Amino acid sequence: MQHDISFKHINKLAIPALITGVAEPLLSTTDLAIVGNIQENATESIAAIGIVGAFLSMLIWVFGQTRSGISSIVSQYVGAQKLEDIKNLPAQATVIIVATSMVILVMSYPFAKEIFQFYNASGQVLDYSVEYYKIRVFGFPFTLFTIAVYGTFRGLQNTFYPMIIAIVGTVINIVLDVIFVYGIEGYIPAMHIQGAAYASVIAQVVMAILALILLYKKTNISLKFSLPFNHEVPRFINMVLNLFVRTIALNTALYFGTSYATAYGNEYIAAYTIGLNLWLMGAFVIDGYASAGNILSGKLLGAKAYSTLVQLGNRLLLYGFLLGVLMALIAGILYEPIGRIFTQEENVLITFYESFWIILLMQPFCSLAFIYDGMFKGMGEMKYLRNLLLVSTGVIFVPTLLLFDSLDYKLYAIWIAFFAWIIARGLPLILVFRKKFLVLAKNE
């Protein structure tokens, strides 16, 4: 059986996933850009959005791992041509994860102040963080529902409809951000940071509704919950638990970064927030090819097409590296204008420009790490990914950060630690993949 892994087919999957990926962090990045240009307390507002964004990203990445679990199982069954066996799995997985998200919402809401004090927020930044979070958190269950639907579409080898959902949500968020943050004289009062939060929640609700409609209209997968549980539910839960632990390790690194930057001062956390959001946007661009790798590797593994799987790995290695270099070059050319999109505060801009080059230098290495990460998720290798990130964070990231922080490198310390962390995540994946599947390909 022939499997299409041509450049055209990979890009047919990757480009819509890329657009989807860029649209997701734009919810927070748009908030940053709009709020960062208000006249009153712009630096404190940026800092608050960055701190809340770090915490919400942690929640979304921890519980959003359902997308990878659903996508992996569905794509493997598509490859094995046994999709009927797991048609009720997406509904069951979605109910499990949304119900869990509601518990998290109820538990975290009363303790918002304590949560952000843990991030070293204080004074005006703390007040803004609590204010922003207590609105934004209501979009959390809707986001997880949408992510679960994305996983189903990806498993079905379709990245087009998630792209449509993401574009609609992003456009709504941008328009409402401008209206709610700045206000419309005589009609809508300027709500500043609260307005940014309301805009994001409304966009997330609309995206969830659109996701439900498209899944119902465009696939044979039903989101009607039914019992008994599918036989793949235990494997799905095991995948998600492994990814849960892995994401805690990932967010430990993000927590250290945010916490240390906050402790350095308001201009440092503001500059770090801008850099982090740009880095995450770069990661989501790369996620387009990581998603293509995820989707195709699961299908090829299900079909036991090992030679084609090795070819896919080689091609994605090349595409990912070139994409990383291209992103670094474009951002390098636009080095100064990029910062001014987010703020006009000179102290923040000076701090941002001093270390932004490290983020750019990381991009090719990020591409390789994220693409192979996606492939391993598609193949269901969640346990290995878990162990690798635990080691990368505990043995590489934290000691590197502590070392350079002790030398008073400030933001340099954080970004150097992230650079070492990315290399420690990516290199073993490439080596293990080639070692395992080159042998299987020879024996195919």
ABEGO torsion letter per residue (X at the ends): XBBBABAAAAAAAAAAAAAAAAAAAAAAAAAAAAAAABABGAAAAAAAAAAAAAAAAAAAAAAAAAAAAAAAAAAAAAAAGAAAAAAAAAAAAAAAAAAAAAAAAAAAAAAAAAAAAAAGBBEAAAAAAAAAAAAAAAAAAAAAAAAAAAAAAAAAGBAAAAAAAAAAAAAAAAAAAAAAAAEBBGABBBAEAAAAAAAAAAAAAAAAAAAAAAAAAABABBABBBOBBBAAAAAAAAAAAAAAAAAAAAAAAAAAAAAAAAAAEAAAAAAAAAAAAAAAAAAAAAAAAAAAAAAAAAAAAAAGBAAAAAAAAAAAAAAAAAAAAAAAAAAAAAAAAAAAAABABAAAAAAAAAAAAAAAAAAAAAAAAAAAAAAAAAAGBAAAAAAAAAAAAAAAAAAAAAAAAAAGAEAAAAAAAAAAAAAAAAAAAAAAAAAAAAAAAAAX
